[in-house]
């Protein structure tokens, strides 16, 4: 079990992660690092082992330490979360209740007019709100049903917004894989 640093040799951005299987070819599973590898090519990335650990708890704590110490947060680096639990920046957010309350208030003001048509439902939301729904779907792996419940919107409204943003919707099989991975990692 190890903590590693992946460096993009083109722009010197880094990603800190942990690997329980000590794979030499594993560069990270974060969304931003995956995009960067696709953009720059795997040949432009180098992996360096920072530390070996004995337990999963130790891995989580040390990953947090290294992310903070090396300041690998986006936009300087490729990490989007504090580390330790993976890239779910929503569920583990220290301000989760504040975010839920703000989103709930937004949703209540948006659903007040019952006579909106299909396009009006989508256009009623600001770009920030639409991007946040996209973020919850793509980065936090929340299903449209869960996003709808969270924001007090219908799942159809969430689907409309995701479709209008050209987000590739996951299949049932992909959702089951995500649920299974979450089950394995706790």
PyMOL commands that place a pseudoatom at each C-alpha (Angstrom):
pseudoatom trace, name=CA, resn=UNK, resi=1, chain=A, elem=C, hetatm=0, pos=[0.000, 0.000, 0.000]
pseudoatom trace, name=CA, resn=UNK, resi=2, chain=A, elem=C, hetatm=0, pos=[1.471, 3.293, -1.085]
pseudoatom trace, name=CA, resn=UNK, resi=3, chain=A, elem=C, hetatm=0, pos=[0.995, 7.021, -1.487]
pseudoatom trace, name=CA, resn=UNK, resi=4, chain=A, elem=C, hetatm=0, pos=[2.163, 8.248, -4.902]
pseudoatom trace, name=CA, resn=UNK, resi=5, chain=A, elem=C, hetatm=0, pos=[2.603, 11.472, -6.820]
pseudoatom trace, name=CA, resn=UNK, resi=6, chain=A, elem=C, hetatm=0, pos=[1.847, 11.595, -10.542]
pseudoatom trace, name=CA, resn=UNK, resi=7, chain=A, elem=C, hetatm=0, pos=[3.483, 14.523, -12.338]
pseudoatom trace, name=CA, resn=UNK, resi=8, chain=A, elem=C, hetatm=0, pos=[2.556, 15.935, -15.734]
pseudoatom trace, name=CA, resn=UNK, resi=9, chain=A, elem=C, hetatm=0, pos=[5.980, 16.742, -17.220]
pseudoatom trace, name=CA, resn=UNK, resi=10, chain=A, elem=C, hetatm=0, pos=[4.418, 19.175, -19.719]
pseudoatom trace, name=CA, resn=UNK, resi=11, chain=A, elem=C, hetatm=0, pos=[2.872, 21.602, -17.189]
pseudoatom trace, name=CA, resn=UNK, resi=12, chain=A, elem=C, hetatm=0, pos=[4.252, 20.271, -13.838]
pseudoatom trace, name=CA, resn=UNK, resi=13, chain=A, elem=C, hetatm=0, pos=[0.774, 19.768, -12.365]
pseudoatom trace, name=CA, resn=UNK, resi=14, chain=A, elem=C, hetatm=0, pos=[0.634, 16.918, -9.858]
pseudoatom trace, name=CA, resn=UNK, resi=15, chain=A, elem=C, hetatm=0, pos=[-1.860, 14.412, -8.542]
pseudoatom trace, name=CA, resn=UNK, resi=16, chain=A, elem=C, hetatm=0, pos=[-1.572, 12.698, -5.156]
pseudoatom trace, name=CA, resn=UNK, resi=17, chain=A, elem=C, hetatm=0, pos=[-3.285, 9.374, -4.625]
pseudoatom trace, name=CA, resn=UNK, resi=18, chain=A, elem=C, hetatm=0, pos=[-3.032, 6.028, -2.917]
pseudoatom trace, name=CA, resn=UNK, resi=19, chain=A, elem=C, hetatm=0, pos=[-2.855, 2.521, -4.293]
pseudoatom trace, name=CA, resn=UNK, resi=20, chain=A, elem=C, hetatm=0, pos=[-3.625, -0.526, -2.171]
pseudoatom trace, name=CA, resn=UNK, resi=21, chain=A, elem=C, hetatm=0, pos=[-2.185, -2.899, -4.803]
pseudoatom trace, name=CA, resn=UNK, resi=22, chain=A, elem=C, hetatm=0, pos=[1.181, -1.172, -5.461]
pseudoatom trace, name=CA, resn=UNK, resi=23, chain=A, elem=C, hetatm=0, pos=[0.710, -1.129, -9.249]
pseudoatom trace, name=CA, resn=UNK, resi=24, chain=A, elem=C, hetatm=0, pos=[3.557, 0.500, -11.184]
pseudoatom trace, name=CA, resn=UNK, resi=25, chain=A, elem=C, hetatm=0, pos=[1.327, 1.473, -14.116]
pseudoatom trace, name=CA, resn=UNK, resi=26, chain=A, elem=C, hetatm=0, pos=[-1.451, 3.027, -12.005]
pseudoatom trace, name=CA, resn=UNK, resi=27, chain=A, elem=C, hetatm=0, pos=[-1.384, 6.847, -12.296]
pseudoatom trace, name=CA, resn=UNK, resi=28, chain=A, elem=C, hetatm=0, pos=[-4.668, 7.686, -10.566]
pseudoatom trace, name=CA, resn=UNK, resi=29, chain=A, elem=C, hetatm=0, pos=[-8.418, 7.480, -10.921]
pseudoatom trace, name=CA, resn=UNK, resi=30, chain=A, elem=C, hetatm=0, pos=[-9.426, 11.095, -10.379]
pseudoatom trace, name=CA, resn=UNK, resi=31, chain=A, elem=C, hetatm=0, pos=[-11.492, 12.720, -13.107]
pseudoatom trace, name=CA, resn=UNK, resi=32, chain=A, elem=C, hetatm=0, pos=[-9.021, 15.549, -13.723]
pseudoatom trace, name=CA, resn=UNK, resi=33, chain=A, elem=C, hetatm=0, pos=[-5.951, 13.302, -13.905]
pseudoatom trace, name=CA, resn=UNK, resi=34, chain=A, elem=C, hetatm=0, pos=[-7.767, 10.977, -16.310]
pseudoatom trace, name=CA, resn=UNK, resi=35, chain=A, elem=C, hetatm=0, pos=[-8.656, 13.922, -18.557]
pseudoatom trace, name=CA, resn=UNK, resi=36, chain=A, elem=C, hetatm=0, pos=[-5.080, 15.172, -18.445]
pseudoatom trace, name=CA, resn=UNK, resi=37, chain=A, elem=C, hetatm=0, pos=[-3.670, 11.750, -19.369]
pseudoatom trace, name=CA, resn=UNK, resi=38, chain=A, elem=C, hetatm=0, pos=[-6.083, 11.590, -22.287]
pseudoatom trace, name=CA, resn=UNK, resi=39, chain=A, elem=C, hetatm=0, pos=[-5.121, 15.126, -23.381]
pseudoatom trace, name=CA, resn=UNK, resi=40, chain=A, elem=C, hetatm=0, pos=[-1.324, 14.968, -22.954]
pseudoatom trace, name=CA, resn=UNK, resi=41, chain=A, elem=C, hetatm=0, pos=[-0.714, 11.241, -23.398]
pseudoatom trace, name=CA, resn=UNK, resi=42, chain=A, elem=C, hetatm=0, pos=[0.451, 8.735, -20.791]
pseudoatom trace, name=CA, resn=UNK, resi=43, chain=A, elem=C, hetatm=0, pos=[4.070, 9.180, -21.904]
pseudoatom trace, name=CA, resn=UNK, resi=44, chain=A, elem=C, hetatm=0, pos=[4.028, 12.688, -20.397]
pseudoatom trace, name=CA, resn=UNK, resi=45, chain=A, elem=C, hetatm=0, pos=[3.358, 11.506, -16.844]
pseudoatom trace, name=CA, resn=UNK, resi=46, chain=A, elem=C, hetatm=0, pos=[5.758, 10.211, -14.210]
pseudoatom trace, name=CA, resn=UNK, resi=47, chain=A, elem=C, hetatm=0, pos=[4.891, 8.379, -11.011]
pseudoatom trace, name=CA, resn=UNK, resi=48, chain=A, elem=C, hetatm=0, pos=[6.855, 8.682, -7.804]
pseudoatom trace, name=CA, resn=UNK, resi=49, chain=A, elem=C, hetatm=0, pos=[6.234, 6.732, -4.582]
pseudoatom trace, name=CA, resn=UNK, resi=50, chain=A, elem=C, hetatm=0, pos=[6.058, 9.140, -1.642]
pseudoatom trace, name=CA, resn=UNK, resi=51, chain=A, elem=C, hetatm=0, pos=[5.397, 6.724, 1.184]
pseudoatom trace, name=CA, resn=UNK, resi=52, chain=A, elem=C, hetatm=0, pos=[4.505, 3.140, 2.042]
pseudoatom trace, name=CA, resn=UNK, resi=53, chain=A, elem=C, hetatm=0, pos=[1.688, 2.479, 4.525]
pseudoatom trace, name=CA, resn=UNK, resi=54, chain=A, elem=C, hetatm=0, pos=[0.498, -0.542, 6.477]
pseudoatom trace, name=CA, resn=UNK, resi=55, chain=A, elem=C, hetatm=0, pos=[-3.282, 0.044, 6.784]
pseudoatom trace, name=CA, resn=UNK, resi=56, chain=A, elem=C, hetatm=0, pos=[-6.087, 1.628, 4.774]
pseudoatom trace, name=CA, resn=UNK, resi=57, chain=A, elem=C, hetatm=0, pos=[-6.686, 4.159, 7.566]
pseudoatom trace, name=CA, resn=UNK, resi=58, chain=A, elem=C, hetatm=0, pos=[-3.033, 5.163, 7.462]
pseudoatom trace, name=CA, resn=UNK, resi=59, chain=A, elem=C, hetatm=0, pos=[-3.251, 5.474, 3.653]
pseudoatom trace, name=CA, resn=UNK, resi=60, chain=A, elem=C, hetatm=0, pos=[-6.243, 7.823, 3.939]
pseudoatom trace, name=CA, resn=UNK, resi=61, chain=A, elem=C, hetatm=0, pos=[-4.581, 10.023, 6.551]
pseudoatom trace, name=CA, resn=UNK, resi=62, chain=A, elem=C, hetatm=0, pos=[-1.248, 10.206, 4.734]
pseudoatom trace, name=CA, resn=UNK, resi=63, chain=A, elem=C, hetatm=0, pos=[-2.916, 10.977, 1.397]
pseudoatom trace, name=CA, resn=UNK, resi=64, chain=A, elem=C, hetatm=0, pos=[-4.622, 13.964, 3.046]
pseudoatom trace, name=CA, resn=UNK, resi=65, chain=A, elem=C, hetatm=0, pos=[-1.264, 15.039, 4.490]
pseudoatom trace, name=CA, resn=UNK, resi=66, chain=A, elem=C, hetatm=0, pos=[0.556, 14.879, 1.135]
pseudoatom trace, name=CA, resn=UNK, resi=67, chain=A, elem=C, hetatm=0, pos=[-2.236, 16.620, -0.809]
pseudoatom trace, name=CA, resn=UNK, resi=68, chain=A, elem=C, hetatm=0, pos=[-2.098, 19.510, 1.640]
pseudoatom trace, name=CA, resn=UNK, resi=69, chain=A, elem=C, hetatm=0, pos=[1.711, 19.585, 1.912]
pseudoatom trace, name=CA, resn=UNK, resi=70, chain=A, elem=C, hetatm=0, pos=[2.280, 19.576, -1.856]
pseudoatom trace, name=CA, resn=UNK, resi=71, chain=A, elem=C, hetatm=0, pos=[-0.793, 21.738, -2.599]
pseudoatom trace, name=CA, resn=UNK, resi=72, chain=A, elem=C, hetatm=0, pos=[-2.048, 19.474, -5.367]
pseudoatom trace, name=CA, resn=UNK, resi=73, chain=A, elem=C, hetatm=0, pos=[-5.556, 20.940, -5.410]
pseudoatom trace, name=CA, resn=UNK, resi=74, chain=A, elem=C, hetatm=0, pos=[-7.123, 22.086, -8.653]
pseudoatom trace, name=CA, resn=UNK, resi=75, chain=A, elem=C, hetatm=0, pos=[-6.196, 24.428, -10.406]
pseudoatom trace, name=CA, resn=UNK, resi=76, chain=A, elem=C, hetatm=0, pos=[-2.551, 24.065, -9.263]
pseudoatom trace, name=CA, resn=UNK, resi=77, chain=A, elem=C, hetatm=0, pos=[-2.818, 20.275, -9.369]
pseudoatom trace, name=CA, resn=UNK, resi=78, chain=A, elem=C, hetatm=0, pos=[-5.307, 17.572, -10.309]
pseudoatom trace, name=CA, resn=UNK, resi=79, chain=A, elem=C, hetatm=0, pos=[-6.805, 16.738, -6.884]
pseudoatom trace, name=CA, resn=UNK, resi=80, chain=A, elem=C, hetatm=0, pos=[-10.354, 17.998, -6.327]
pseudoatom trace, name=CA, resn=UNK, resi=81, chain=A, elem=C, hetatm=0, pos=[-10.884, 16.567, -2.846]
pseudoatom trace, name=CA, resn=UNK, resi=82, chain=A, elem=C, hetatm=0, pos=[-8.995, 16.580, 0.429]
pseudoatom trace, name=CA, resn=UNK, resi=83, chain=A, elem=C, hetatm=0, pos=[-8.138, 12.919, -0.080]
pseudoatom trace, name=CA, resn=UNK, resi=84, chain=A, elem=C, hetatm=0, pos=[-8.654, 9.847, 2.009]
pseudoatom trace, name=CA, resn=UNK, resi=85, chain=A, elem=C, hetatm=0, pos=[-12.136, 9.019, 0.803]
pseudoatom trace, name=CA, resn=UNK, resi=86, chain=A, elem=C, hetatm=0, pos=[-11.750, 9.500, -2.928]
pseudoatom trace, name=CA, resn=UNK, resi=87, chain=A, elem=C, hetatm=0, pos=[-13.098, 12.272, -5.125]
pseudoatom trace, name=CA, resn=UNK, resi=88, chain=A, elem=C, hetatm=0, pos=[-16.574, 12.669, -3.645]
pseudoatom trace, name=CA, resn=UNK, resi=89, chain=A, elem=C, hetatm=0, pos=[-16.453, 16.365, -2.824]
pseudoatom trace, name=CA, resn=UNK, resi=90, chain=A, elem=C, hetatm=0, pos=[-20.148, 16.501, -2.022]
pseudoatom trace, name=CA, resn=UNK, resi=91, chain=A, elem=C, hetatm=0, pos=[-20.916, 13.793, 0.529]
pseudoatom trace, name=CA, resn=UNK, resi=92, chain=A, elem=C, hetatm=0, pos=[-17.789, 14.461, 2.595]
pseudoatom trace, name=CA, resn=UNK, resi=93, chain=A, elem=C, hetatm=0, pos=[-18.021, 18.252, 2.365]
pseudoatom trace, name=CA, resn=UNK, resi=94, chain=A, elem=C, hetatm=0, pos=[-17.770, 19.944, 5.760]
pseudoatom trace, name=CA, resn=UNK, resi=95, chain=A, elem=C, hetatm=0, pos=[-20.411, 22.469, 4.631]
pseudoatom trace, name=CA, resn=UNK, resi=96, chain=A, elem=C, hetatm=0, pos=[-22.875, 19.844, 3.413]
pseudoatom trace, name=CA, resn=UNK, resi=97, chain=A, elem=C, hetatm=0, pos=[-25.840, 21.121, 5.467]
pseudoatom trace, name=CA, resn=UNK, resi=98, chain=A, elem=C, hetatm=0, pos=[-25.277, 24.701, 4.287]
pseudoatom trace, name=CA, resn=UNK, resi=99, chain=A, elem=C, hetatm=0, pos=[-25.082, 23.540, 0.653]
pseudoatom trace, name=CA, resn=UNK, resi=100, chain=A, elem=C, hetatm=0, pos=[-28.261, 21.463, 1.028]
pseudoatom trace, name=CA, resn=UNK, resi=101, chain=A, elem=C, hetatm=0, pos=[-30.148, 24.393, 2.547]
pseudoatom trace, name=CA, resn=UNK, resi=102, chain=A, elem=C, hetatm=0, pos=[-29.053, 26.803, -0.198]
pseudoatom trace, name=CA, resn=UNK, resi=103, chain=A, elem=C, hetatm=0, pos=[-29.930, 24.325, -2.934]
pseudoatom trace, name=CA, resn=UNK, resi=104, chain=A, elem=C, hetatm=0, pos=[-33.267, 23.581, -1.309]
pseudoatom trace, name=CA, resn=UNK, resi=105, chain=A, elem=C, hetatm=0, pos=[-34.121, 27.308, -1.223]
pseudoatom trace, name=CA, resn=UNK, resi=106, chain=A, elem=C, hetatm=0, pos=[-33.107, 27.643, -4.877]
pseudoatom trace, name=CA, resn=UNK, resi=107, chain=A, elem=C, hetatm=0, pos=[-35.208, 24.633, -5.828]
pseudoatom trace, name=CA, resn=UNK, resi=108, chain=A, elem=C, hetatm=0, pos=[-38.253, 25.975, -3.970]
pseudoatom trace, name=CA, resn=UNK, resi=109, chain=A, elem=C, hetatm=0, pos=[-38.082, 29.279, -5.830]
pseudoatom trace, name=CA, resn=UNK, resi=110, chain=A, elem=C, hetatm=0, pos=[-37.646, 27.462, -9.137]
pseudoatom trace, name=CA, resn=UNK, resi=111, chain=A, elem=C, hetatm=0, pos=[-40.630, 25.158, -8.702]
pseudoatom trace, name=CA, resn=UNK, resi=112, chain=A, elem=C, hetatm=0, pos=[-43.123, 27.840, -7.710]
pseudoatom trace, name=CA, resn=UNK, resi=113, chain=A, elem=C, hetatm=0, pos=[-44.451, 28.377, -11.256]
pseudoatom trace, name=CA, resn=UNK, resi=114, chain=A, elem=C, hetatm=0, pos=[-46.431, 25.288, -12.287]
pseudoatom trace, name=CA, resn=UNK, resi=115, chain=A, elem=C, hetatm=0, pos=[-47.150, 26.523, -15.831]
pseudoatom trace, name=CA, resn=UNK, resi=116, chain=A, elem=C, hetatm=0, pos=[-43.618, 26.259, -17.194]
pseudoatom trace, name=CA, resn=UNK, resi=117, chain=A, elem=C, hetatm=0, pos=[-43.105, 24.232, -20.321]
pseudoatom trace, name=CA, resn=UNK, resi=118, chain=A, elem=C, hetatm=0, pos=[-40.288, 21.762, -21.042]
pseudoatom trace, name=CA, resn=UNK, resi=119, chain=A, elem=C, hetatm=0, pos=[-37.753, 24.379, -22.155]
pseudoatom trace, name=CA, resn=UNK, resi=120, chain=A, elem=C, hetatm=0, pos=[-38.861, 26.862, -19.492]
pseudoatom trace, name=CA, resn=UNK, resi=121, chain=A, elem=C, hetatm=0, pos=[-37.971, 24.385, -16.764]
pseudoatom trace, name=CA, resn=UNK, resi=122, chain=A, elem=C, hetatm=0, pos=[-34.408, 24.249, -18.011]
pseudoatom trace, name=CA, resn=UNK, resi=123, chain=A, elem=C, hetatm=0, pos=[-34.036, 27.953, -18.780]
pseudoatom trace, name=CA, resn=UNK, resi=124, chain=A, elem=C, hetatm=0, pos=[-35.262, 28.909, -15.327]
pseudoatom trace, name=CA, resn=UNK, resi=125, chain=A, elem=C, hetatm=0, pos=[-31.988, 27.708, -13.781]
pseudoatom trace, name=CA, resn=UNK, resi=126, chain=A, elem=C, hetatm=0, pos=[-28.810, 29.811, -13.804]
pseudoatom trace, name=CA, resn=UNK, resi=127, chain=A, elem=C, hetatm=0, pos=[-25.639, 28.496, -15.434]
pseudoatom trace, name=CA, resn=UNK, resi=128, chain=A, elem=C, hetatm=0, pos=[-24.147, 27.989, -11.971]
pseudoatom trace, name=CA, resn=UNK, resi=129, chain=A, elem=C, hetatm=0, pos=[-27.096, 25.845, -10.856]
pseudoatom trace, name=CA, resn=UNK, resi=130, chain=A, elem=C, hetatm=0, pos=[-26.975, 23.780, -14.055]
pseudoatom trace, name=CA, resn=UNK, resi=131, chain=A, elem=C, hetatm=0, pos=[-23.218, 23.266, -13.662]
pseudoatom trace, name=CA, resn=UNK, resi=132, chain=A, elem=C, hetatm=0, pos=[-23.759, 22.204, -10.060]
pseudoatom trace, name=CA, resn=UNK, resi=133, chain=A, elem=C, hetatm=0, pos=[-26.286, 19.569, -11.144]
pseudoatom trace, name=CA, resn=UNK, resi=134, chain=A, elem=C, hetatm=0, pos=[-23.752, 18.387, -13.735]
pseudoatom trace, name=CA, resn=UNK, resi=135, chain=A, elem=C, hetatm=0, pos=[-21.058, 18.339, -11.018]
pseudoatom trace, name=CA, resn=UNK, resi=136, chain=A, elem=C, hetatm=0, pos=[-23.231, 16.236, -8.697]
pseudoatom trace, name=CA, resn=UNK, resi=137, chain=A, elem=C, hetatm=0, pos=[-23.833, 13.780, -11.544]
pseudoatom trace, name=CA, resn=UNK, resi=138, chain=A, elem=C, hetatm=0, pos=[-20.317, 13.518, -13.009]
pseudoatom trace, name=CA, resn=UNK, resi=139, chain=A, elem=C, hetatm=0, pos=[-18.031, 14.167, -10.039]
pseudoatom trace, name=CA, resn=UNK, resi=140, chain=A, elem=C, hetatm=0, pos=[-20.056, 12.945, -7.061]
pseudoatom trace, name=CA, resn=UNK, resi=141, chain=A, elem=C, hetatm=0, pos=[-21.697, 10.077, -8.963]
pseudoatom trace, name=CA, resn=UNK, resi=142, chain=A, elem=C, hetatm=0, pos=[-25.190, 10.906, -7.731]
pseudoatom trace, name=CA, resn=UNK, resi=143, chain=A, elem=C, hetatm=0, pos=[-28.005, 9.544, -9.886]
pseudoatom trace, name=CA, resn=UNK, resi=144, chain=A, elem=C, hetatm=0, pos=[-30.635, 11.910, -11.341]
pseudoatom trace, name=CA, resn=UNK, resi=145, chain=A, elem=C, hetatm=0, pos=[-33.120, 10.440, -8.863]
pseudoatom trace, name=CA, resn=UNK, resi=146, chain=A, elem=C, hetatm=0, pos=[-30.832, 11.265, -5.892]
pseudoatom trace, name=CA, resn=UNK, resi=147, chain=A, elem=C, hetatm=0, pos=[-30.092, 14.732, -7.277]
pseudoatom trace, name=CA, resn=UNK, resi=148, chain=A, elem=C, hetatm=0, pos=[-33.827, 15.319, -7.676]
pseudoatom trace, name=CA, resn=UNK, resi=149, chain=A, elem=C, hetatm=0, pos=[-34.522, 14.260, -4.089]
pseudoatom trace, name=CA, resn=UNK, resi=150, chain=A, elem=C, hetatm=0, pos=[-31.644, 16.377, -2.791]
pseudoatom trace, name=CA, resn=UNK, resi=151, chain=A, elem=C, hetatm=0, pos=[-32.732, 19.494, -4.660]
pseudoatom trace, name=CA, resn=UNK, resi=152, chain=A, elem=C, hetatm=0, pos=[-36.459, 18.787, -4.413]
pseudoatom trace, name=CA, resn=UNK, resi=153, chain=A, elem=C, hetatm=0, pos=[-36.782, 18.554, -8.194]
pseudoatom trace, name=CA, resn=UNK, resi=154, chain=A, elem=C, hetatm=0, pos=[-38.360, 15.889, -10.324]
pseudoatom trace, name=CA, resn=UNK, resi=155, chain=A, elem=C, hetatm=0, pos=[-35.957, 13.392, -11.842]
pseudoatom trace, name=CA, resn=UNK, resi=156, chain=A, elem=C, hetatm=0, pos=[-37.306, 14.457, -15.247]
pseudoatom trace, name=CA, resn=UNK, resi=157, chain=A, elem=C, hetatm=0, pos=[-36.176, 18.036, -14.627]
pseudoatom trace, name=CA, resn=UNK, resi=158, chain=A, elem=C, hetatm=0, pos=[-32.707, 16.727, -13.740]
pseudoatom trace, name=CA, resn=UNK, resi=159, chain=A, elem=C, hetatm=0, pos=[-32.662, 14.587, -16.911]
pseudoatom trace, name=CA, resn=UNK, resi=160, chain=A, elem=C, hetatm=0, pos=[-33.708, 17.597, -19.009]
pseudoatom trace, name=CA, resn=UNK, resi=161, chain=A, elem=C, hetatm=0, pos=[-30.891, 19.732, -17.599]
pseudoatom trace, name=CA, resn=UNK, resi=162, chain=A, elem=C, hetatm=0, pos=[-28.298, 16.969, -18.073]
pseudoatom trace, name=CA, resn=UNK, resi=163, chain=A, elem=C, hetatm=0, pos=[-29.481, 16.357, -21.646]
pseudoatom trace, name=CA, resn=UNK, resi=164, chain=A, elem=C, hetatm=0, pos=[-29.391, 20.077, -22.458]
pseudoatom trace, name=CA, resn=UNK, resi=165, chain=A, elem=C, hetatm=0, pos=[-25.798, 20.191, -21.138]
pseudoatom trace, name=CA, resn=UNK, resi=166, chain=A, elem=C, hetatm=0, pos=[-24.902, 17.248, -23.430]
pseudoatom trace, name=CA, resn=UNK, resi=167, chain=A, elem=C, hetatm=0, pos=[-23.944, 15.034, -20.492]
pseudoatom trace, name=CA, resn=UNK, resi=168, chain=A, elem=C, hetatm=0, pos=[-23.585, 11.381, -21.454]
pseudoatom trace, name=CA, resn=UNK, resi=169, chain=A, elem=C, hetatm=0, pos=[-26.039, 9.571, -19.213]
pseudoatom trace, name=CA, resn=UNK, resi=170, chain=A, elem=C, hetatm=0, pos=[-24.865, 6.393, -17.525]
pseudoatom trace, name=CA, resn=UNK, resi=171, chain=A, elem=C, hetatm=0, pos=[-26.463, 3.034, -18.216]
pseudoatom trace, name=CA, resn=UNK, resi=172, chain=A, elem=C, hetatm=0, pos=[-27.950, 0.879, -15.464]
pseudoatom trace, name=CA, resn=UNK, resi=173, chain=A, elem=C, hetatm=0, pos=[-24.843, -1.311, -15.678]
pseudoatom trace, name=CA, resn=UNK, resi=174, chain=A, elem=C, hetatm=0, pos=[-22.554, 1.673, -15.118]
pseudoatom trace, name=CA, resn=UNK, resi=175, chain=A, elem=C, hetatm=0, pos=[-24.597, 2.773, -12.086]
pseudoatom trace, name=CA, resn=UNK, resi=176, chain=A, elem=C, hetatm=0, pos=[-24.407, -0.744, -10.658]
pseudoatom trace, name=CA, resn=UNK, resi=177, chain=A, elem=C, hetatm=0, pos=[-20.612, -0.704, -11.092]
pseudoatom trace, name=CA, resn=UNK, resi=178, chain=A, elem=C, hetatm=0, pos=[-20.398, 2.641, -9.270]
pseudoatom trace, name=CA, resn=UNK, resi=179, chain=A, elem=C, hetatm=0, pos=[-22.605, 1.339, -6.440]
pseudoatom trace, name=CA, resn=UNK, resi=180, chain=A, elem=C, hetatm=0, pos=[-20.472, -1.821, -6.195]
pseudoatom trace, name=CA, resn=UNK, resi=181, chain=A, elem=C, hetatm=0, pos=[-17.224, 0.200, -6.037]
pseudoatom trace, name=CA, resn=UNK, resi=182, chain=A, elem=C, hetatm=0, pos=[-18.702, 2.460, -3.336]
pseudoatom trace, name=CA, resn=UNK, resi=183, chain=A, elem=C, hetatm=0, pos=[-19.694, -0.683, -1.405]
pseudoatom trace, name=CA, resn=UNK, resi=184, chain=A, elem=C, hetatm=0, pos=[-16.131, -2.040, -1.630]
pseudoatom trace, name=CA, resn=UNK, resi=185, chain=A, elem=C, hetatm=0, pos=[-14.497, 1.207, -0.535]
pseudoatom trace, name=CA, resn=UNK, resi=186, chain=A, elem=C, hetatm=0, pos=[-17.001, 1.936, 2.204]
for i in range(1, 186): cmd.bond("trace and resi %d" % i, "trace and resi %d" % (i + 1))
show_as sticks, trace
zoom trace
